Amino acid sequence: MKSIYLASNSPRRWELLQQLGLDLHSLQSEIDETPHPNEEAKSYCLRVAIEKNKAAQAVRSAKNLANFPILTADTTVSIDQMILGKPKDKDEAYSMLKRLSGKTHQVFTAVCISDGEKQYSCVQTSEVTFKVLSDLEINAYIATGQPMDKAGAYGIQGIGGCFISHLTGSFTGVMGLPMYETADLLKQCGIEVLD
C-alpha cells in the first residue's frame, strides 16, 4: 500500500483518497487564501493548491517526517468572474446561494502532488447549473449547517445536490477531488492506484 500525505481538512477528500486504497497520513499547514486583485478563479485555484503544497513540504521538513509524497487541493466556485469562497456567516451563505440560483457557474478543483524535487499539478473544470431556488429552500438548506464549510455555500454530495439541474464535468471534482485527474497525477508519481 502506497503512503501519501493529505494536507487538507476536507473529510470529502480523505474519503475519496481512501477509496483509491492509499495509506493516508494527515499533514496540517496553513496559508493565506485571499485572492490577489483581479486574479482569475482558475489561476487562483491552482496557485492556492501549489502554495498549500509548499507550506506542507515545509511542515514535513521542520518536523522531520517520513518523505512520502504530499497531495494538496483547492476547490473554487466562480460566477460572473467572482470567486465564491466559504461563507463567513449565514447571511453570506444566503447571498451566495441567491447568486447561484437559476444560473450556471464554474467549479475549479486544482490538485498538486509533490514527490521529492518533482511536482505535478492540474486544474479540473466543471460547469454546474442550479435550478431557481426559493427563499424557503435557501433558508432551510442553511439551517442544516451544510453550506458553511464549502466553497460557494453548497456541497454536491449532500442536500445541495438537489439544487443541481445539470452538471458538465466531474462529480468528484465538484466534491473537492477529481478522481480521474488525481489518479493520473499519482501515476506520474509512480503510484498506481489499482495495483
C-alpha positions in Angstrom: 0.0 0.0 0.0 1.4 3.4 -1.0 1.7 6.1 1.6 1.0 9.7 1.0 0.3 12.8 3.0 -3.0 14.6 2.5 -2.6 18.3 3.6 -6.3 19.1 3.7 -9.0 19.5 6.4 -11.6 18.2 3.9 -13.3 14.9 5.1 -14.5 14.5 1.5 -11.0 14.5 0.1 -9.9 12.0 2.7 -12.8 9.7 1.9 -12.2 9.8 -1.9 -8.5 9.1 -1.5 -9.2 6.2 0.8 -11.3 4.7 -1.9 -8.1 4.6 -4.0 -6.5 2.2 -1.5 -3.8 4.6 -0.3 -2.3 4.7 3.1 -3.2 8.3 4.1 -1.4 10.4 6.6 -2.7 13.8 7.7 -0.4 16.8 7.4 -1.6 20.2 8.5 -0.4 23.5 7.1 -2.0 27.0 6.8 -1.7 29.6 4.1 -3.4 32.9 3.3 -6.1 32.1 0.8 -7.0 35.7 0.0 -7.3 36.2 -3.8 -5.0 38.6 -5.4 -6.5 41.7 -7.0 -8.1 40.8 -10.4 -7.0 37.2 -10.1 -9.0 34.8 -12.2 -10.6 31.9 -10.4 -8.8 29.2 -12.3 -5.4 30.8 -11.7 -6.3 31.5 -8.1 -7.3 27.9 -7.5 -4.0 26.5 -8.9 -1.9 29.0 -7.0 -3.6 28.1 -3.7 -3.1 24.3 -4.2 0.6 24.8 -5.1 1.1 27.2 -2.1 -0.6 24.7 0.2 1.8 22.1 -1.0 4.9 24.2 -0.4 3.7 25.0 3.1 3.1 21.3 3.8 6.6 20.5 2.5 8.0 23.0 5.0 6.0 21.4 7.8 7.1 17.9 6.8 10.7 19.1 6.8 10.5 21.0 10.1 9.0 18.0 11.8 11.5 15.6 10.1 8.6 13.4 9.0 8.8 10.5 6.5 9.4 11.6 3.0 6.0 10.5 1.5 4.5 12.4 -1.4 2.2 15.3 -0.5 -1.2 15.9 -2.0 -3.0 19.2 -1.7 -6.1 20.5 -3.4 -8.3 23.6 -3.7 -11.8 23.9 -4.9 -13.0 27.3 -6.1 -16.5 28.3 -7.2 -16.9 31.2 -9.6 -19.8 33.0 -11.2 -19.7 36.2 -13.3 -15.9 36.4 -12.8 -16.4 36.5 -9.0 -14.8 33.9 -6.7 -17.1 32.5 -4.0 -15.2 31.1 -1.1 -16.6 29.5 2.1 -19.3 31.7 3.6 -18.3 33.6 6.7 -21.8 33.5 8.1 -25.4 32.6 7.3 -26.0 36.0 5.5 -23.1 35.4 3.2 -24.3 31.8 2.6 -27.7 33.2 1.6 -26.2 35.8 -0.7 -24.1 33.2 -2.5 -26.9 30.7 -3.0 -29.2 33.5 -4.2 -26.5 34.5 -6.7 -26.2 30.8 -8.0 -30.0 30.4 -8.2 -31.2 29.6 -11.7 -27.7 30.1 -13.3 -24.6 28.2 -14.4 -21.4 28.6 -12.6 -17.9 27.1 -12.8 -16.2 24.9 -10.2 -12.4 24.6 -10.5 -10.6 22.0 -8.5 -6.8 22.1 -8.5 -4.7 19.2 -7.4 -1.0 19.4 -6.6 1.3 16.4 -5.7 4.9 16.8 -4.7 7.4 14.0 -4.6 10.9 14.9 -3.7 12.0 17.6 -6.2 9.2 16.8 -8.6 5.8 18.5 -8.6 2.7 17.6 -10.6 -0.5 19.7 -10.8 -3.7 20.2 -12.8 -7.0 22.0 -12.7 -10.3 20.3 -13.5 -13.2 22.5 -14.5 -16.9 21.7 -14.2 -20.0 23.7 -15.2 -22.8 23.4 -12.7 -26.4 24.7 -13.3 -28.7 25.4 -10.4 -32.5 25.4 -10.5 -34.2 28.5 -9.4 -34.2 28.4 -5.6 -36.9 29.8 -3.4 -36.1 31.7 -0.2 -37.6 28.9 1.8 -35.3 26.3 0.1 -32.2 28.5 0.7 -33.0 29.2 4.4 -33.9 25.5 5.0 -30.6 24.5 3.5 -28.6 27.0 5.5 -30.4 25.7 8.7 -28.8 22.3 8.1 -25.3 23.8 8.5 -24.1 22.0 5.4 -23.2 25.2 3.4 -20.9 26.7 6.0 -17.6 24.8 5.2 -18.0 24.7 1.5 -16.9 26.9 -1.4 -19.9 28.6 -2.9 -22.0 27.6 0.1 -23.1 24.1 -1.2 -21.9 20.6 -1.5 -22.9 18.4 -4.4 -22.8 15.2 -2.3 -25.3 16.4 0.3 -28.7 18.1 0.2 -27.2 20.8 -2.1 -27.2 18.1 -4.8 -31.0 18.6 -5.0 -30.4 22.1 -6.4 -28.3 21.0 -9.4 -30.2 20.6 -12.6 -27.2 20.0 -14.9 -23.5 19.1 -14.5 -20.9 19.1 -17.2 -17.5 17.9 -15.9 -16.6 15.8 -12.8 -18.9 15.0 -9.9 -15.9 14.2 -7.7 -14.2 17.4 -8.9 -17.2 19.4 -7.6 -17.0 17.4 -4.4 -13.4 18.5 -4.0 -11.1 16.0 -5.6 -11.4 14.9 -9.3 -10.7 11.2 -9.2 -9.6 10.8 -12.8 -7.1 13.6 -12.7 -5.9 12.7 -9.3 -5.2 9.1 -10.3 -3.3 10.4 -13.4 -1.1 12.7 -11.2 -0.5 9.8 -8.8 0.6 7.6 -11.8 3.1 10.3 -12.8 4.5 10.0 -9.3 4.8 6.2 -9.8 1.8 5.4 -7.7 -0.7 3.0 -9.5 -4.0 3.2 -7.6 -5.2 -0.2 -9.0 -2.1 -2.2 -8.2 
